[in-house]
C-alpha cells in the first residue's frame, strides 16, 4: 500500500456538509447532494431567480426586476440559499472552512458563462475593515479569485472600497436595504483607469434583495465601467 492509499484508508474522504464518508475528496454525500438546491432551467436574467417554464432565448425578467430594474446588466446564482447551501455558506463565513472555497467557486464558474468576455475584470464585494478584522478574510474575495482562475480572467481584489460600515440587514425591507447601502462603495482613484470602458463581473456569496450588489454596480458605472454583471454562490428564494 502506497502512502496516499494508506492516508485514504486511515482518513477516508468526508462529506463537506455533514462529515459522512464519501467516495471522493471535496464531495457531498448522497443525502446532502439531494438537499443542495441547484439553480438550473429558466431563470430571471436580472437577478438569477428560478422561474417556471422552459428555457427561452430572449431576455426574461421576474416581476421584481421588471418593477425595480437593477443597475447591473445580468445576474446569476448557482444555488438557492437553503438546506445544504445555507449550511455550507455559514461554515465558510463563521467556521473558517476555507476548504469549501474551491468546490463553491467551481459551482459558480459553471454559471458564469454568458456573463463574461475575454477580458472581463472580476472583483469581489468588499468588507468593511472592522468586519474584515474580526473575520480575518473576505469570503467573496476568495470565491472571486477562484472563479477568475477557472476562467483565466483578470482579478482585482481591491477594485471597490467600502467607505462606511453598514447595518446588519436581516430584518430590513428591500427599500431599507437599498438605503442602508447607498453610497457605501467607491472606486479608489488608483483603480479608476483600470475600470474605465471595462466589463466587470461582481461576485458575492449571497444575494437577498440585491442592495449591496446594486450599490457596488452603481459605483462601477459611475467610474465609467462599460457593463457590470453579477454572480453569487446562492440567492434567497423569493416570489417571482
N, C-alpha and C positions, 0 to 999 in steps of 0.2 A: 504493500500500500504506500503510494507516494504521500508527500507532506500535505498537498491540497486535499486529497481524499481523506486523510486522517483528520484534518481540520473539519471537513464537512461531516464526518462521522461523529466527532465529538461535539461540534456546534452546528447542527443542521440549520438550513435556512428557515427563517421565521416570517410569518405574515407581517407586513408593515403596519397593519392596523391592530390586530388582536394578539399577535405573538404565536399563533398556531404554526405548526410545522408546515413548510411548503416544499415544493419540488425545486424551486429556483430562488436565487437571491433577488432581493428588491421586488418581491411579488406580493400579491394578496392571496389569501386562502379563498376557496370557493364561496364561502358564506359572505365574506367581506366584499368580494368582487361583485356578487349579485346585488349587494347593497350600495354599490357605487353608481350614482345616478349620472351616467354619461349623457351629455347632450349631443344628439345627432338628429338627422332629419331636418325638417323645416324649422328655421329659427328667424327671429327678428334681426334684420340687418343692422339695426341701430344699437341694440343692447345685448343681443345673443340669447334672449329668452326663447325657449322652445315654443313652437306654435303648432296647432292642429293642422293637418293637411299634408299634401305631398310637396316635395321639394320643387321650388319654382326658380326659373332662370332670371326672372325680374326681381326688382327690389321689393321686399316685404317688410312692413313695419308693424309692431304691436300697437295697440291703442294708446299706450302711454307715450311712445315715441312719436306717434302722429300728433298727439295733443301738445307735447313738450319736446320738440326736437333737441337732440344732443348736439353739443358744439363739435364733436368729432364726427368722422365720416362713417366708419363701420366699427362694430363691436362684436366680439366673440367670447364665449366662455366654454371651457372644457367640461365642467361638471355643474350640477346643482349643489348648492350649499346645504346638504342634509346627509344624514346617515354616515357612511364611511368617509365621504369627502369632508364633512364638517369635523369629524374626529381627527383626521389626518392634518387638517389645517391648524387645528388647535394644538396638536402635538408639535408642529413646526414652530408656531408663534410663541407658545408658552412652555413647551417642553424641550426646546433646543434640539429637536430632531432634524438636524440638517441632512441626515441620510435620506430624507424624503424628497429633497430638492430635485435630484436627477430624475426619478420617475414622474414627479409632478410636472417638471419642465417638458418632459417628453410628451405627456398628455396635452400640454398647452401648445407645443410646437406643431402637433398634428392639426390643431385648429387654426394655426396662423396663416395657412395658405389662403390667398385672397386678400390678406391684409398687408402683405409685404411685397416690395420690389427688390431689385438687385442691390440697391444702396440705402435701403430703409434704415434709419437710425433707431436703435432700440434703447429705451430709457425706462427706469422704474419710477413709481410714485415714491417720493422721499418721505422719510420720517422726520419729525421734529427732533432736534438734538437731545432734548430731555428724554424722549421715548427711546431714541437710539442708545442713549447711555444706559438706560435701565434694561433694555432687551439685548444689547450688545451686537445686534445685527438687524438688517432690514430684509425681511423675507421676500419682499417684492424685488429687491436688487438681486438676491440670489437666483430667483426664478428668471428674471430678465437676462442676467448674464448667461445662464444655461440655454435659454431659448435662442439668444443671439449666436451662441456657439453652434448649436444644432443647425441653424440656417446660414451660418457663415456671414453674419451681418455685423456691422459696426455697433458697438455698445458704449454708452456713456452713462456711468452711474450717477454723475452729478449734473446732469443736464438741467434738472429742476431743483430749486431750493425752496424749502418750506419756511416762509418768513415768520410765521407765528404759530403757536400751539393752538389747536382747535379742541373743542369739547368732544367728549365721547358721544357717539351718535346713535346708540342702540335704541333709545326711546324717542328719537326725533322723527317728525314727519319729513316727507321729501323736501318741502319748501324750507323747513328749518335746517335740514342738512345742507342745502344749497347756500343758505345764508351763512351757516357756520364755516363753510369752505371758501366763501367769496374773498378773492384777493389774498388767499393764503399762500399762493405759489408764484414764483417769478423765475425767469431765465436769467442766471447771473450774466453780467456783462462779458465775462470771458468765454461764454458759450453761445453768444448771440450769432456770431459769424458761422458757427457750426450748424445752427438750426435753420438759418435763412434759406428759403427755397427748397427745403428738405422734407421728405416724407418721414414721419415719426410714428413709431409704434410704442404706445404707453402700456406698461404692464403693472398689474397689481394682483394681490392674491384673491380678494373677494370684492364683488360689486353688489351693492344693495340698491340704492337709488341712483347711483352714478354721479353723485355730487362731487366727490373727491376727484374722480377722473375728469369730470367736466371742468373743474377749476384748473386742473393741470393742462387739459387740452386748450382752454382759453389762453393760458399763459404762453403756450407754444405758438398758437395762432397770432397772438399779439406780437410775438417776436418773429413773425413772418415765416413760420413753417408752411410748407406747401400743402400738406394734408396731415391729419392726425387720425390714426386708428387706435383702438384699444383692445387688449387681450387680458383676460383674467383666468385664474385657475377655476374659480367657481363663482356662480352668481346665485343670489337669493331668489327663489321662485316667487313669481307674482302673477296676479290675474292679468291676462292678455286679451 
